[in-house]
Amino acid sequence: MTRFLFIIPLLMCASGASAQQLGQDACARDVTRFCRAVMNNGDAAVLACLKQHRTRLSKGCDKVLTEHGQ
């Protein structure tokens, strides 16, 4: 889970801790639900996993990814 916390800030171009926290909160459950097996494989693996499960992601996480070009 710790490694996941670094992926959303990398995706987000917005500055400020509140924007980054929103991204983390929006996708944290989806990462643990769909991407637990790749969490220790780095940010790129987690992002790829989220994209692979795009149709199953929560609306909030999907929105964060879409807003940041993913």
C-alpha positions as CSV (number, residue, x, y, z in Angstrom):
1,M,0.0,0.0,0.0
2,T,2.9,2.3,0.7
3,R,4.1,2.2,-2.8
4,F,0.6,3.1,-4.1
5,L,0.6,6.3,-2.2
6,F,3.3,7.6,-4.5
7,I,1.4,6.9,-7.8
8,I,-1.4,9.4,-7.6
9,P,0.9,12.4,-6.9
10,L,2.9,11.4,-10.0
11,L,-0.3,11.4,-12.0
12,M,-1.5,14.7,-10.7
13,C,-0.3,17.9,-12.2
14,A,-2.2,20.0,-9.6
15,S,-0.2,21.4,-6.8
16,G,-1.3,21.3,-3.2
17,A,-1.6,18.5,-0.6
18,S,-5.4,18.5,-0.7
19,A,-5.5,17.7,-4.5
20,Q,-3.0,14.8,-4.0
21,Q,-4.9,13.5,-1.0
22,L,-8.2,13.5,-3.0
23,G,-6.5,11.3,-5.6
24,Q,-5.1,8.9,-3.0
25,D,-8.4,8.7,-1.3
26,A,-10.3,8.1,-4.6
27,C,-8.2,5.2,-5.7
28,A,-6.9,3.6,-2.5
29,R,-9.8,1.1,-2.2
30,D,-9.6,0.2,-5.9
31,V,-5.9,-0.5,-5.6
32,T,-6.3,-2.8,-2.6
33,R,-9.3,-4.4,-4.3
34,F,-7.9,-5.0,-7.8
35,C,-4.2,-4.5,-7.7
36,R,-2.9,-5.9,-4.4
37,A,-0.8,-8.4,-6.2
38,V,1.2,-5.8,-8.0
39,M,1.5,-3.1,-5.3
40,N,5.2,-4.0,-4.6
41,N,6.1,-3.9,-8.3
42,G,6.2,-0.1,-8.6
43,D,4.0,2.7,-9.6
44,A,3.9,1.8,-13.3
45,A,2.6,-1.6,-12.4
46,V,-0.2,-0.2,-10.2
47,L,-1.2,2.3,-12.9
48,A,-1.3,-0.4,-15.5
49,C,-3.4,-2.6,-13.2
50,L,-5.9,0.3,-12.6
51,K,-6.1,0.8,-16.4
52,Q,-6.7,-2.9,-16.9
53,H,-9.6,-2.8,-14.5
54,R,-10.9,0.5,-15.7
55,T,-14.5,-0.7,-16.2
56,R,-14.6,-1.9,-12.6
57,L,-13.1,1.2,-10.9
58,S,-15.1,3.4,-8.6
59,K,-16.4,6.6,-10.2
60,G,-14.0,8.7,-8.1
61,C,-10.9,6.8,-9.1
62,D,-11.9,6.7,-12.8
63,K,-12.5,10.5,-12.7
64,V,-9.0,11.1,-11.1
65,L,-7.3,9.0,-13.8
66,T,-9.3,10.7,-16.6
67,E,-8.6,14.2,-15.3
68,H,-4.9,13.4,-15.4
69,G,-4.8,11.9,-18.9
70,Q,-4.7,8.2,-17.9
